Amino acid sequence: MGLFIAVVPVLVTLLLLAFGRIPAAIPPLLGTISAAIIALWYFDTPVDNLVTAWNDTFWTLVKVLAIIGGGVLLSGVMDRTGAQRRLAGWLSAGGPGVASALLMAHGVVPFLETVTGFGVSVLIGLPLLLSFGFTPYRAALLTLLGLMIGPWGSMGPGTLIAADAAGAPLTDMGLVSGWMNLIPFVISGIAVALIAGKGYTAKDIPRRRKIFWALIGTGSGIILWGFTMAANLLLGTPVAGAVATLVMSVLWLLVIRRGRLTPGPGRSLVPYLILLVGTIIGQLLYRSFELGVFGEIVSSPALWSTTAALTALTFMQMEPGDAQALPKASLLMWWAVAIPTALYVLLGVMMAGGGLADEIAGSLAALGPVYLFLMPFVAGLSGYITASGTGANAMFGATQVSAAQGLGVSPLWAMGLQNSAAGWAIIAGPARIELAYRMAHVYQRDDTPGPAVSRGALLKVLLPIVLFSLVLWGIVAVIFLPMTS
């Protein structure tokens, strides 16, 4: 009975999401409230536990809200100054095709995710894909599929938590997560290539052409996986994802531009360089020295995205009307995106702090060896709810390790599976879908070809992809994990 009661907040949230006309903040808000009520009423959770969980997450929420604010401001400045279009013209010399889509989904978007995180890659990557000529629907799908770099997002704090939970070195956890992440690397490549290649005007596409696109996507995923594993070994886990996706960006750009990177986009690239270089340096300083609050500030993408936006305003021209509209438009977009995202984080906090997460995972772990197949589904649920690899591993990490030890399998490999599956499931989570929808739907027109972008349309494609991946992980877990004991 406890299991069914514990999943009620998730069911409430999902049920409300089916009603597309209600405000985006309502589903996670009511889900969070129901989680708190169930924790206090049914599980007799002390109020102090919920207060402690809130206190532990408060500053994380503040950072998430600030990061989204900086990303929204930078995206608005780049769009209204025309820099976004100039940069897109340089990146997408081949138009909205397979190569351009893989450049973004296996290069630019995941690179942004590794150095920023919290959805900033969606705020920046999606407008670029729109500038390439992709429709809002396809741009949103391609951007979300580019988030498959989960274990290395934001320089890997979620992987660090996974390593601590398993009692393993960070590099080992990065390598094991890399092995497990081969599935999203390849599946995302296939999905991206098919979505970009098929378009909406071509009919009766020969099967051999679709197979060719799928092979290109598979090859791109395997190459990215190889670079990521090599970077983990040679440079360490925190920077592995950034290095690998940067190399992939350059390789795909060379393919698209036929071996030439010049002429470049000029000053349009400067704001993004400020964001990326500043965030990387800030992260390295934060990890290398005890800097206290200053370290938190200097390592945050919020500082560098805001700095990049303000810098762009000093040397890029903007029409007076756009300059006047920018503050209000940015504030409205921030409110529409940040508040639902924060509430989904709070839902995860109430589930974990209230004992609901432990009840769900503990009940499933009692199934014995059957739990090996269900392990990736538990991981996926945690990523789906929290929209954060860090939050997902904090929510279910201890339970996954405990279950692994009880079943005689390696905690290191169990947490590698948790880390990878949770990160991948985020792409179909309501927080990221809401973010992509909010960014894309304003560009939807009556004459836009193909399906209109909507939350349901995005979920209809992404959820089956994630579920198929979880089934593959389940099979891998059943066959392989017992060998790791």
Secondary structure in CASP SS format (residue, H / E / C, confidence):
PFRMAT SS
TARGET T0000
AUTHOR 0000-0000-0000
METHOD secondary structure of the structure
MODEL  1
M C 1.00
G H 1.00
L H 1.00
F H 1.00
I H 1.00
A H 1.00
V C 1.00
V H 1.00
P H 1.00
V H 1.00
L H 1.00
V H 1.00
T H 1.00
L H 1.00
L H 1.00
L H 1.00
L H 1.00
A C 1.00
F C 1.00
G C 1.00
R C 1.00
I C 1.00
P C 1.00
A C 1.00
A C 1.00
I H 1.00
P H 1.00
P H 1.00
L H 1.00
L H 1.00
G H 1.00
T H 1.00
I H 1.00
S H 1.00
A H 1.00
A H 1.00
I H 1.00
I H 1.00
A H 1.00
L H 1.00
W H 1.00
Y C 1.00
F C 1.00
D C 1.00
T C 1.00
P C 1.00
V H 1.00
D H 1.00
N H 1.00
L H 1.00
V H 1.00
T H 1.00
A H 1.00
W H 1.00
N H 1.00
D H 1.00
T H 1.00
F H 1.00
W H 1.00
T H 1.00
L H 1.00
V H 1.00
K H 1.00
V H 1.00
L H 1.00
A H 1.00
I H 1.00
I H 1.00
G H 1.00
G H 1.00
G H 1.00
V H 1.00
L H 1.00
L H 1.00
S H 1.00
G H 1.00
V H 1.00
M H 1.00
D H 1.00
R H 1.00
T C 1.00
G C 1.00
A H 1.00
Q H 1.00
R H 1.00
R H 1.00
L H 1.00
A H 1.00
G H 1.00
W H 1.00
L H 1.00
S C 1.00
A C 1.00
G C 1.00
G C 1.00
P C 1.00
G C 1.00
V H 1.00
A H 1.00
S H 1.00
A H 1.00
L H 1.00
L H 1.00
M H 1.00
A H 1.00
H H 1.00
G H 1.00
V H 1.00
V H 1.00
P H 1.00
F H 1.00
L H 1.00
E H 1.00
T H 1.00
V H 1.00
T C 1.00
G C 1.00
F C 1.00
G C 1.00
V H 1.00
S H 1.00
V H 1.00
L H 1.00
I H 1.00
G H 1.00
L H 1.00
P H 1.00
L H 1.00
L H 1.00
L H 1.00
S H 1.00
F H 1.00
G C 1.00
F C 1.00
T C 1.00
P H 1.00
Y H 1.00
R H 1.00
A H 1.00
A H 1.00
L H 1.00
L H 1.00
T H 1.00
L H 1.00
L H 1.00
G C 1.00
L C 1.00
M C 1.00
I C 1.00
G H 1.00
P H 1.00
W H 1.00
G H 1.00
S H 1.00
M H 1.00
G C 1.00
P H 1.00
G H 1.00
T H 1.00
L H 1.00
I H 1.00
A H 1.00
A H 1.00
D H 1.00
A H 1.00
A H 1.00
G C 1.00
A C 1.00
P C 1.00
L H 1.00
T H 1.00
D H 1.00
M H 1.00
G H 1.00
L H 1.00
V H 1.00
S H 1.00
G H 1.00
W H 1.00
M H 1.00
N C 1.00
L H 1.00
I H 1.00
P H 1.00
F H 1.00
V H 1.00
I H 1.00
S H 1.00
G H 1.00
I H 1.00
A H 1.00
V H 1.00
A H 1.00
L H 1.00
I H 1.00
A H 1.00
G H 1.00
K H 1.00
G C 1.00
Y C 1.00
T C 1.00
A C 1.00
K C 1.00
D C 1.00
I C 1.00
P C 1.00
R H 1.00
R H 1.00
R H 1.00
K H 1.00
I H 1.00
F H 1.00
W H 1.00
A H 1.00
L H 1.00
I H 1.00
G H 1.00
T H 1.00
G H 1.00
S H 1.00
G H 1.00
I H 1.00
I H 1.00
L H 1.00
W H 1.00
G H 1.00
F H 1.00
T H 1.00
M H 1.00
A H 1.00
A H 1.00
N H 1.00
L H 1.00
L H 1.00
L H 1.00
G C 1.00
T H 1.00
P H 1.00
V H 1.00
A H 1.00
G H 1.00
A H 1.00
V H 1.00
A H 1.00
T H 1.00
L H 1.00
V H 1.00
M H 1.00
S H 1.00
V H 1.00
L H 1.00
W H 1.00
L H 1.00
L H 1.00
V H 1.00
I H 1.00
R C 1.00
R C 1.00
G C 1.00
R C 1.00
L C 1.00
T C 1.00
P C 1.00
G C 1.00
P C 1.00
G H 1.00
R H 1.00
S H 1.00
L H 1.00
V H 1.00
P H 1.00
Y H 1.00
L H 1.00
I H 1.00
L H 1.00
L H 1.00
V H 1.00
G H 1.00
T H 1.00
I H 1.00
I H 1.00
G H 1.00
Q H 1.00
L H 1.00
L H 1.00
Y H 1.00
R H 1.00
S H 1.00
F C 1.00
E C 1.00
L C 1.00
G H 1.00
V H 1.00
F H 1.00
G H 1.00
E H 1.00
I H 1.00
V H 1.00
S C 1.00
S C 1.00
P H 1.00
A H 1.00
L H 1.00
W H 1.00
S H 1.00
T H 1.00
T H 1.00
A H 1.00
A H 1.00
L H 1.00
T H 1.00
A H 1.00
L H 1.00
T H 1.00
F H 1.00
M C 1.00
Q C 1.00
M C 1.00
E C 1.00
P H 1.00
G H 1.00
D H 1.00
A H 1.00
Q H 1.00
A H 1.00
L H 1.00
P H 1.00
K H 1.00
A H 1.00
S H 1.00
L H 1.00
L H 1.00
M H 1.00
W H 1.00
W H 1.00
A H 1.00
V H 1.00
A H 1.00
I H 1.00
P H 1.00
T H 1.00
A H 1.00
L H 1.00
Y H 1.00
V H 1.00
L H 1.00
L H 1.00
G H 1.00
V H 1.00
M H 1.00
M H 1.00
A H 1.00
G H 1.00
G C 1.00
G C 1.00
L H 1.00
A H 1.00
D H 1.00
E H 1.00
I H 1.00
A H 1.00
G H 1.00
S H 1.00
L H 1.00
A H 1.00
A C 1.00
L C 1.00
G C 1.00
P C 1.00
V H 1.00
Y H 1.00
L H 1.00
F H 1.00
L H 1.00
M H 1.00
P H 1.00
F H 1.00
V H 1.00
A H 1.00
G H 1.00
L H 1.00
S H 1.00
G H 1.00
Y H 1.00
I H 1.00
T H 1.00
A C 1.00
S C 1.00
G H 1.00
T H 1.00
G H 1.00
A H 1.00
N H 1.00
A H 1.00
M H 1.00
F H 1.00
G H 1.00
A H 1.00
T H 1.00
Q H 1.00
V H 1.00
S H 1.00
A H 1.00
A H 1.00
Q H 1.00
G H 1.00
L C 1.00
G C 1.00
V C 1.00
S C 1.00
P H 1.00
L H 1.00
W H 1.00
A H 1.00
M H 1.00
G H 1.00
L H 1.00
Q H 1.00
N H 1.00
S H 1.00
A H 1.00
A H 1.00
G H 1.00
W H 1.00
A H 1.00
I H 1.00
I H 1.00
A H 1.00
G C 1.00
P H 1.00
A H 1.00
R H 1.00
I H 1.00
E H 1.00
L H 1.00
A H 1.00
Y H 1.00
R H 1.00
M H 1.00
A H 1.00
H H 1.00
V H 1.00
Y H 1.00
Q C 1.00
R C 1.00
D C 1.00
D C 1.00
T C 1.00
P C 1.00
G C 1.00
P C 1.00
A C 1.00
V C 1.00
S C 1.00
R H 1.00
G H 1.00
A H 1.00
L H 1.00
L H 1.00
K H 1.00
V H 1.00
L H 1.00
L H 1.00
P H 1.00
I H 1.00
V H 1.00
L H 1.00
F H 1.00
S H 1.00
L H 1.00
V H 1.00
L H 1.00
W H 1.00
G H 1.00
I H 1.00
V H 1.00
A H 1.00
V H 1.00
I H 1.00
F H 1.00
L H 1.00
P H 1.00
M H 1.00
T H 1.00
S C 1.00
END
